[in-house]
């Protein structure tokens, strides 16, 4: 029986005691883990990225061009698909941490992804699943027959099956790969750091392959062929993953941190009527707390209040559904403190989603020829991934060293400073997109000329540069600021921000389409006002950035709390002693009063 696992934490700084082989025995480092195992695992994420990017970056052209769905509705379908995919990563992360472990989770959800892509292949290949073709005259006069409910049902079933599987892979595969290296071994720890570099490189290469090769096959050979290649890739990846079972190292499930969060919130609500203790030192396990006590979200401290019926039992003090510890309460507080920053990152991913929807749709109305070769509109997103790779390299080799010299600090730029820079890039990107769309539309309408699609490169470039800062900064922020026992939640929080960005995009598109009565966002962009939508996003981006500045300046980094911990803890000891002495005096006075008959026992 395979023993599987999923938790970022390690016992006593080493993973030897909780890492086992596929038979459940302690791992033999000479026969398990290392680059062979990690490489087999890496293939799963590479295949997932090929599938998802190959679908999302070109799906809008299929929906508008083949299924004759309006642009606004098509954009909503794409962003809802991507949003659901990232949101389901939270569910898969919970299952892996609580019960299944990373290996089984990745294997199960990779299989689900393969099934979903096979369904999508059928949905785009069977003639009865596609409405009749529409000529240019009918398109101009909105006479095309839109896909019916039956045709869309199979498409939706395929997309959301892929979303379920992709979310499960995305939230667990990087952690499972890192499990193949022992962090207590300096050599393996160095290899693990290099693994993450290769991991990011692999998913970027997979994305480039998808938007260049698969998009071309979809547009020029057939959708069925393009998605069929993706399906075959995913099936092979599942087979490769399973074939390496005997070489993997497995981490036993340690329980989900979501259980701790739910427990603290539930107890705080149940004990909301109880009075606070005279001093925080009387909270459960205050003196054994692994993180400093804080006064923010004071209402949660009630979860750690000791009631009379549990004080006498040592067993009850350890029962999480009767009383929480100060450590657990403070860990939940730390998660809640991440929410303001999390909320201001959402709009960046709303802007990013335009690169997979309206920017691709813009390209279909522009000149995409290079000589006799016509560049698929979805392939223009290659500039997005190329820019991400360029700026990721520049960050580490140019920008960070330069920032270190200017600020005279070891880190150069904080995680929140990186996020802020990325948000600025996103605002500039929307301004550039609006200006370019104005010029494109005017020339197309007045001169009947299609300008080059490469005029869209600036908006892809600016969003890609922004992602290079936001992606790294946001992920670093959640990893560093999350509680030590809740590191697995950092990936979930990151993915949920991306998910919410996609859903906000869908909401905005629906609202704008309804309020403007189909004047801004039309299937024929030459008759719409897409530039106004970009201006709206730019304005929202400026407002969001201002809110971000307020939250970021008020945020107290975990390291700052740690520095203050010893001082506060020492002060707490003195205050508790003073309180104890005072309490003893009061008790003595009560005994004297009872003896003199002035009070009842």
N, C-alpha and C positions, 0 to 999 in steps of 0.2 A: 504493500500500500504506500502511495506517495505521500510523504509528509510535506505539507506546503506551509507557507508563511507570509507574513506581511507586516512589518513594523520597522520604522526607521531607528528606533532606539536599540541600544546594545547593552548587554549586561556587563557591568564593571568595566566599561570601555572596550570590551572585546566582543566579537561575535562568535567566538568559539563555542560557548555554552549553549547557544540557541540556534546554531546553524547545523543542519543535518543533510545527509544525502537522500537519494530517492527511496531508500529502504528505511529511513528514519534513524540511521546510525550517525554518530558524530562524523563530520566531514573529514576526508583525507585530502589535504590541500594539494597533494601531488597528482590526484586523480580527478578532482572536481574544481569547478570555478575557473577563474582566469580568463584569458582572452578568447579561448575556444568557446566556452559557454556564453560569454558576453556577446561574442560575434553572432552566434546563432540567435540569441535573443534580439539583437539589434536588427536582424532581418525582418522581424515582425513589425517594428515601428516603421522601417523603411517602406514596407509594403502598404501599411496603413496610410502613410503620407501620400504614396503614389495614388492610392484609391481615392482618398478624400479630396486631395488637391485636384486630381484629374476630373472629379465630379463638380466640385464647388466653383472652380474657376471658369467653367464653361457651361454650367447648367442653365444660366439665364438665357443664353443664346438659343438653347434647345427649347426652353419654355416659350420664348417669344416667337422664334422662327418656325418651329415645328408643331408645337401645341397651340400656337396662336393665343397665348395668354397675355393680357396687358402687362406692360413693363412694371408698373407699380406692384401688381399682384405677383409677378415673377420674382421681383426683388425680395418680396416678403417671404416667398417659398424658400428661396436660397438662404436668407438670413435665419429663418426659423429652423431650417435643417442644421445649419452650423451651430446655432445657439443651443439646440437640443443635444447635439453631439457633445459639446463641452460641458453642459449641465449634467448629463448622465455620467460624466466622470466622477462626480461626487458619490453617486450610488455605487459605482463599481469600486471606488476607493473604500467605502464603508464595508462592502461585502468582503473585500480582500483583507482588511484589517480585522474584521470581527470573526470571520469564519473560514473563507476559502483559501486565503493566502494568495500571493501574487502569481505563482505559477498557474494554478487552476483558473484564476480569474483571467489572465492573459490568454490562456489556451481556449477557454470557453468563449470569450468575447471575440477572439480572432476568428473562430469558427462562425460565429454569428455574422461578423463582417463579410466573410466569404459568401455566406448564404445571401446576404443583402445585395452584394454586387452581382451575383448570379441572377437574382430577381430583377435587378435594374437592367441587366443585359437583355432579358426577355421582354421587359416592359418597353424598351426602346427598339426592339427588333421585330416583334410581332406586328404585322400591318394593322390588325384590328385595334391595337392599342394606341394608334396614332391617327389624328383626324386627317381629312383630305388635304392635299397640298393646296397652297394658295398663291396665285400669281400676283405680280406687282400692283395691278389695277385694283384687285380686291383688297390688298393690304392698305393701299392709299385711302380707300373708302370704308375701311373697317368692316368688310363683308366676309372675312375669313371665319370658318367654323371652329369655334374653340373646343378644346378637349372636353369630353363629357365626364360625368362622375365616375363611371366604370373605368375609363382610361386613367383618370387621375388616381383612383383608388390603388391600382397596382403600383403606380409610380410612388405614391406616398408610402405604401407598405415597404417598398424597396429602400427608399431614402431613410426612413426611420429605423429600419432594421440595421442599416449601415451606421446610423447615428448611435444606436445602442452599442453595437460592437466597437465602433471607433472610440467612443468614450471610455469603454472598459480597457482598451489597449493603452490609450493615451495617458491615463491616470496611474498605470501600474508598471508599464514596461521599463521605464527608466530606473525605477526603484529596484525591479527584479534584476536588471543588468548590474546595478551597483552592488547588489547582494553577492555577486560572484567574486568580490574582492574583499579581503580581510583588512579592515582599517587599522588593526593593531600591528600589522606588518608594514613597515615603511615602504618597502618595494611595491607591495600590492596597493597601498594607499596612493602612491604616485600613479600607478597604472589606472586606478579608478578615476582620478582627476582627468587623465588623458582620455578615458572612456567617455566622459561627458563631452569633451571636445569632438570626438569622433561621432558621438550621438547627434550633436547639433549639426555637424557636417553632413551626416547621413540623411537626416530629414530634409536638409536644404537641397541636397542633390536629388532626393526623391521628389521634392516639389518642382525643381527645375525640369526633371524628366517628364513629370506629369503635364506641366503647362506648355512644354515645347513639343514633345513626341506624342503623348496621348491626345492632347487637344487637336493636333494636326490630323491624327488618325480619325478622331471623332468627326471632324469637319469635312474631311476629304475622302475618307474610305467608308466610314459609317459609324454611327453611335454604338451599334452592337459590337463591332470589332474593338472599338476603344475600351468599352466597359468589359468586354470579354477578356482583353489582355489584363485589365485590373483584377478581374475575378481569378484568372489563372495565377497571377502573382500572389494573391492572398492565399489561395489553396496551397501553393508551394511553400509559402511562409509558415503556415500551420504545420505542414508535414515536417519542415526543417526544425521548427520549435519542439515538436514531440520527439523527433529523433534524437535530440540532445538531452533527453530527460536524465539519463544516467550520469551526465557530466555536470549537472547543475547543483548549486548549493541552495537549500531551502531554509527560509526563516519561519519559525513557527508563529502562528497568529497570536498576538498579544492582547487583542481586544481593541475595539474602535474608540478613539478619543471622543467621538460624538456621544458616546454613552456618558462620559464624564460631564460634558456640556449639558446634556439633557438632565442629568441628575442634579446638577447645581441649580439650574433654572427651576426645576420642579420643586426642590426643597426650599428655595428662596420664596417661591410663591406660597407653598404650604405653611411656611413659618412667618409670613408677612405680618401677622398680628403680634408676634412676640416682640418684647422690648429688646433693644440692643444691650449687651452686657456693659457694665460700668467701664471696662477697659478691653481693648482689642486682644490683649494677652490672654483673655479667658475664652477666646474662640478655639475650636477643636484643633489641636496640634499646631498652635501658633508658633511655639518654640522649635518645632521640627520642620518648619516651612522651608522649602527649597527655593522659593522666590519671595521677594519682599512684599509685605502687605502695603496696599495703597488705599487711598480714601475715595478714589473714583468708583462709580457704580456701587456705592455703599450698601444699597439694598441687597446685593448678592451676598454680603457678609452674613446675612441671616441664615443662609444654608449651612454655615459652620457653627451656629449657636447650639450649645449643649443643653438639651432639655433634661429635666429631673429624672425622667424615666429611662434615660440612656446613659447617664453619668456612671451609674454603678456597674455597668457591664462593659468590660474591656472589649468584648466581641462586638458590641453595638457601636463602639467608637470607630471600628473599621468597616462597618456596614454602610456602603455608599448610598443606600436608599433611605437611611435614617438620619445621617449627618455627614456633611462634606468636611474635608480638611481645608485649612487656609490655603494650602498649595493648590488644591483643585479649584477653589474659588478664584484665586489670583490668576490661574491659567485661563479660566473662562474670561476674566476681565481683560487679559492680554489679547485674546481673540477678538473681543468686542472693540478694543482700541484700534484694531486693524480696519474695522468697517468704514470709518470716514475716508481713509485713503483709498480703500477698495472702491468706494462709491464714485470717487472722482476719476478713477481709471476707466470706468465703463465707457465714457464718451469717446475715448480714443479708439476703442474697438468698434464703436458705431461708425466712426470715420473710416476705419480700416475695412469694414464690410462693404463700403462703396467701391472698393477696388475689385471686389468680386461680383458686383452687380452693375451699377450704372456706368462705371468706367469702362467695363467690358462692352456694355450696350452702346456707349459712345463710339467705340472703335468700329462697330458695325456700320456706322454712318460716315466713316472716314476712309481715306485712301490708304489701304494696307499693302500696296504692291511694292516689292523690291525687285525691279526688273520685271520678269514674267512670273515671279513667285508671289503669291498672295499670303501674307502672314495671317494666321487665324487670330481672330480678335482676342480669344482667351489667352493666347501665347504672349500678349503684351505684358501680362502679369509677371513674366520672367524678370522684367526690370525691377519689380518689387523684391524678389528674392535675391537677385544679384546685389542690389543696394544693401539689403540686410547683411549679406556676407561681407561686403566691403566695409560697412560702418562697424560691424562687430570686430573686425580686425583693427580698424582705426582706433576704436575705443581703447583697446588694450595696449596698442603700440604707440599711439600719438596723444589722444585726448586725455587719458588718465595720467600718463607721465607728465604732461604739460600742466594738468590741474594740480598735481602734487607739488610742482615747482612754484606755482602761483600761490597756492594756499598753505604751503609748507606743512602739509599733513600727509600721513602715510597712505590714507585711502584715496586722496585726491578728490573724488566726487562721492557724495553719499548716495544711497539708493533713491532717496526722494528727489535729490537734485537731478538724477538721471531721468526719473519719471517726468519731472517738470520740463526738462529739455524736450523730451518726446512729445509732450502735450503741445508745446509751442510749435514744433514741426507739423503737428496735425492741423493746427489752425492755419498755418501758412499754406499747407497742402490744399485745404478747401478754398482758400482765396485764389490760389493758382488755378484750381479746377474750375472755379466760377468764371474767371477771366478767359480761360481757354475755351470754355463752352460758349461764352458770348461770341467770341470770334468765329468759332466753328459754325455756329448757327447762322450768324449774319452772312458769312461767305456762302454757305450752302443755300440759303433762301434767296439772297439778292443776286449772287453770281452763278448759282447752280454748279458750284465747284466743291469737290470734296478735298479738304485739306488733309495733309499727311497725318496718319494715326500716331506718328511718333511725337506729335505735339502733346500727347498724353503722358509722355515719359516724366516730365517734371512732377506731376501729382503722384505717380508711382514711386518716384525717387524720394520725394519728401515724406510720404507715408512709410516707406521702407526705412528711411533714416530714423524716423520717429519710433518705429517698432524696435530698432536696434537698441535704443535707449530705454524705452518703456518696458520691453519684454525682460531685459536683464535687470533693470532697476526694480520692477514690480516683483519679479520672482525672488530676487535677493532680499527685498524688504520683507516679504512674507516668510521666507526661510529663517532670516535672522531674528525677526521680531515675534515669530510664533513660539509658543512654549516648547521646551525641549521634547516633551512627551507627545506633542501634537505636530511634529514636523510633517507627518503624512498629510495633514490638512492643508499645508501650504500650497501643494499642487492643486488641491481641490478649490481653494479660494482663488487661485490664479485662473484656473479654467472657468470658474463661475463668473469672474469679471468679464472674460471674453464672451461667455454665453449671454450675459445680461446686455453686453454691447450689441450683440446681434439682435436680441429681442427688442431693444430700444430702437434699433434701426427699423425693424418691422413696424413698430408702433408709430414712429415718426412718419414713415412712408404712408401708412394707412391714414393717419390724421391729416397730413398735408394733401393727400389725394382727395380726401373727403371735403376739407375746408376750401381748397382751391377748385373743387368741382372738375377735376381731371384736366386742369389747365397747365399745371406745372409738370406733372409726371405723365407723359403720354407715350404710347408705344412708338409713335413717330416723333422722335426727339426734335425734329425740325419744326414741329407745331407746338412743342411744349416749352417749358421754362425751367429746365433742369438746373440752370445756373442759380436761380433763386433758392433752390433746395440746398445747393452748396453754400450759398451765402448764409442761409439759416444755420447750417452746421458750423460755419466759421464763427458766427455770433455766439452760439451755444458753447463753442470751444473756448472763447474768451471768458465768458462767465464761469465756466467750469474751472478754468485755470485760476481765476481769482479765488474761488472757493478752495481749490487745492492749496494755494499759498497759505490761506488761513489755517487749514487743517495741518499742513506740514510744519508750519512754524509752532503750532501748539503741541505737536506730537513729541512725546518724550521717549527717546530710544531706550530699549531694554538695558543697554549697557549703562545708561545714566541712572536707571533705577537700581542696578546692581551696585554701583558705587555708593549710593545712598543707603543701601541695605544695612550695612554694618552699623552705621551711625544710628539709624532708626531703631534697629534691633536692640542696641545698647541702651538707648533712651527708653525703649519699651520695658527693659528689665528694671531700670531704676523706678519708672512710674509704677510698675506692677508691685515692686517692693513697698513703695510708699502707700499704694492702695491697700496691700495686705496688712500693713501696720495699722492703717486707719480703720480697716474692717475689724481688726482684733480689738481695738479700743471700743468700737461701737458694740461688739458682742459682749465685752466685759461690763459695759454700762447697762446692757439689757439684763444680764444676770443679776446685777445689784438691784435693779428696779423690781425684778420678780421677787427677789428675797425680801424686799421691803414692802411687798404687796402693792406697789404702784403700777404694776403691769401684769397681764395674764401670760402664762407660759405659752 
